[in-house]
Amino acid sequence: MLAISLAGCEGSRNNSSWSTAKPGDPIVPALTIAEQKSAGLAPGAAMPATSEPAAPEIKSGRGVGPVDHVDISSLDATRAMKGAELFPVKCSACHKIEERYIGPALTGVTTRRQPEWILNMILNPENMIQQDPTAKALLAQFIAPMANQHLTREEAESILAFFLQHDSGQAAPAEAQTAPVTPPAQPASQH
Amino acid sequence: MQTFKRFKWWAVAIPVVAGFALMSTQCAKKPTSTVMTGSADKVYVAPGSYDDFYAFMSGGFSGQVSVYGLPSGRQLRVIPVFSQNAENGYGYNEETKPMLMTSYGFIPWDDAHHPKISQTNGIADGRWLFINGNNTPRIARVDLSRFETDEIIEIPNSGGNHASPFITMNTEYAVATTRFSVPIPQQDVAIADFAKRFKGTISFVKINPEGKMEIAFQILMPGINYDLAHAGKGPSHGWAFFTSYNSEKANTLLEVNASKNDKDFIAAVNWKKAEEYVAQGKAKTWPTKYYHNWMDHDTQSAKSEVIDQVKVLDPADCPGMIYYLPTPKSPHGVDIDPSGEYIVAGGKLASVIPVHSFSKMLKAIDDKAFDGDVDGIPVLKYDAVVAGEVANPGLGPLHTEFDGNGYAYTSAFISSEIVKWKLGTWEVVDRIPVYYSIGHLMIPGGDTMKPWGKYVIALNKVTKDRYLPTGPELTQSAQLIDITGSKMQMLLDFPTIGEPHYAQAIPADIITKNSLKFFDLTSNHHPYGIKSEAEAGVERKGHDVHVRMSTIRSHFKPDNIEGIKLGDTVYFHVTNLEQDWDVPHGFAVEGLGNSELLVMPGQTRTIAWTPTREGVFPFYCTDFCSALHQEMSGYIRVSGKNATIQLSSNSK
């Protein structure tokens, strides 16, 4: 199980430049995108087998939509807190963090996708699922199309901050409310 | 070939039955002769492209408003107004049921005749559409950003609200008038006392800047039948004009007995003067009872208030407020040209179309050019007010619209044609047969100060052989006619719902720029609305069970409910958590005794279900919402009256 899910999520990524960061690094600052991604590649990080199926390997570009570039250095803990408040209202009807629900489990999403891709998927899902190869593959796997909940860019960035914080191993307040299957402390400690 | 044969039958039959030799020259043409090359191009709107105009047509006895695109004639929507609509739960769900409350109780139907788009400076502005309920006198206001009925006000002291709503040029007022005079206030009297005891009223319904309606005052009128209306504009702003028939005051066989006098009246009401009289305290306050219902957008739920008095003006106390213009003969429509000067009457039994002059009317009033009075209302001399008469206008002229280029277009019911004539010279310049028996006609903006004179629509009462037969009950229809050239050109037939009486049309971009795509969930303050699945759940209040349920592609939360007992009523409060355009979800549970719910994104709608047997009953989404729509379902368990099963749901 573990092997499959690791292979499915990250296992084939062997670019050596991705392996410089340590688990638990602060989300913010100086890490490159690649380094941010690698933060989720903590040795032994457990992914429930119910997250994205193993089959197609998914790598993402920046996606299709309004976001060409995002400066994640501005996404601090305050923004992550806002994202944690938004997540139950805007996302949790279809997404849980640690397990597949209607859509994929979102743990590790910032290590699988470019931050711009995540924002474009939130802000422009209709075009993403038609034009972006990664989003198209996800639609084929999950069948349910990503819903456009008409977030503002600021809201979407806050949710991204929440994901980044989660994947960096810091506290994830919303998790406690929305995913009781996983004890709240665990996601943080596992990464 | 077959079509041509059928047509020939009509070409002969109509004039023979009607007995008018004039007709044979009109209808002897082949129908194809009026449909010229290029018609298809003029109505073709390519797939994915938009129409240029919205047309709003009264649904007549359907009680609703239908929305069409022009020039394609494609039906875009039916807006439920006065009738319950099981298709989306209007009038069945708890949020909209109050909209149909009246002093007679809950009324699930009406007969809707005359849509009117709100105006600013005499130009259609696309904010709201007003329409009258004829049978149980009411006026409704439809919000054109949402295409939903926002408000309905009942009109007390009325019978048959036909000459309505016909708003003023800055949407200050809508009017409401008795078609059927009745004892006012209502009482138990002999019908034979009609002439003595029956009265009419003209109501002025004030519209505030947010659209909200309130009856400002009613004018007690002589007991004859008031038919149609239009408000003045430009120089005649401040006046409103009402046709009447049955000046004979007949109360039986009106077909004959109300058609004896050579002239009936147009009532010219100076409503600014009436406002002054109200301000001076001339109005009497009468006890009455009527409902006023409106949608509270904060809670997404309609509210009702019962109002118990109304201000009534008696013309005897208010000199200079009303004059009668003698008008041949049983006039139907009264239409004011874009300049506001000409008052055109559709004298349905007259051999000419009389056109009154507003400026001559003012002079006649100054000169006291009166020809007696009716119950104290001065009757002006016909010759002192008439500007001209259109000769040979077709048989049974009913209504007139204007193209803004100096021409008027009058519908002729009996001879089934539209007659085009020139304002000022009164000469007929063109005519076109329509199929069949036209009532109203409509040019976009054609009753305002700014017509968009590209098309005229014929709104026909009879279709007979125009469409594939559908048994005894046939559709009524509209016909689209190009009026940009010197000759009218028939472009298109399309069927309508119910009976299309009047209609309105407006360039599409005026509406689309304000069009709402979904309700903002954060502004949804419905008492049982929820913002996320985490708030879903069940709650018992005695024998009422409230289910706070969410929908999003493609599941309900909760979708397993137990602990319902026979004798309970279950209120499903369904909130659609989607925040995107065109993603409604539906809800229905087996044995639901009223209608489904159709819930727009960000909206909460409630349906009440009283189970009648024990068991486990499925519920499901009725609106195909995604590839996993068939999976969007759940179960509710109903136990016996004395069962001890606790109310529960899988909502956390």
Interface residues (C-beta under 8 A of the other chain):
Chain A: P88 V89 K90 S92 A93 C94 I102 I143 A144 P145 A147 N148 Q149 H150 Q177 T178 P180
Chain B: F518 L521 K531 S532 E533 A534 S550 I552 R553 S554 H555 K557 L577 E578 Q579 D580 V583 S626 A627 L628 K652
